[in-house]
Amino acid sequence: MKHAKFACADFSFPLVAHDTALDIIALLGIKGVDIGVFAGRSHVQPKDIFDNIPAAARRLKKKLADRGLQFADIFLIPAPALEDIAPNDPNARTRRRFRDMFQRTLELAVRCEAPHLSTLPGVRFESESRGDSFARAADELAWCVAQANAAGVVFSVEAHMWSIAPTPKLAAKLVDQTPGLTLTLDYGHYTAKGTPDAEIEPLLKHASHFHARATCKGLLQTTLAKNTVDYRRVVRAMKRVDYRGYIGLEYVRMDADMVPDVDNLAETVLLRDLMAKAWQSGR
């Protein structure tokens, strides 16, 4: 690609109305939007859309179209706690609940003509071995892949630091054991644990979406001045693997010590400009 494709998360600006968040993204000249569907903590709530998905899709499509924006990703997080409604829950009833939420979100994506859908891969359950939790995650995510493929939507998971795949090696293993699965890759979840860029970089070939945010050891979010991810190197690596997805600028607000508040607007602009310049210059 001649130019990088940027998106911005609507959940980067949770203190304003959803329309205002989308206005901000449009005013920044960013064309793509990552829509968060996070139970309890996003503008777009599962409870607000699942009862009437056609109507919810029409509203969302109009909001984006009115501002010249495009869907980059729809990101489902089905419950505030990671272990609740996880795809690999040992309880079959809970897994069925996850599947229902996934299918409803997939329908939303199809009706919105959104090309991409993300969710989380599940967690390790202390009542069983890591191997059993991992195997069940791969099985359930394979079902998700099949549903998304049939609908013509690219599906991925964000293998985060608290997930069943908390290291780059385990993330690669999850992809290997789940044919068709791709990653929403966020270096920060590994960088914050002290993992060097070189160990994360091989995951780029599995990525269909990318989350970009300043981060460093011990902090999942920080300012660009304190950032330790070499995003110029990331851009070079993206070009080597012919990455064609969006780069989602994903600053957040979370009640967590390792995710301190920053100036989301300023940091979004700074990181966007750094990565855009690196993409254009090839360095």
Secondary structure, DSSP 8 states (H G I E B T S, - for coil): --S--EEEEGGG-TTS-HHHHHHHHHHTT--EEEEEEETTSSSB-HHHHTT-HHHHHHHHHHHHHHTT-EEEEEEEE-SSSTTTT-TT-SSHHHHHHHHHHHHHHHHHHHHHT-SEEEE------TTS-HHHHHHHHHHHHHHHHHHHHHHT-EEEE---TTSS--SHHHHHHHHHTSTT-EEEEETHHHHTTT--HHHHGGGGGGEEEEEE---BTTBSS--GGG--S-HHHHHHHHHHTT--S-EEE-----S-TTS----HHHHHHHHHHHHHHHHHHT-
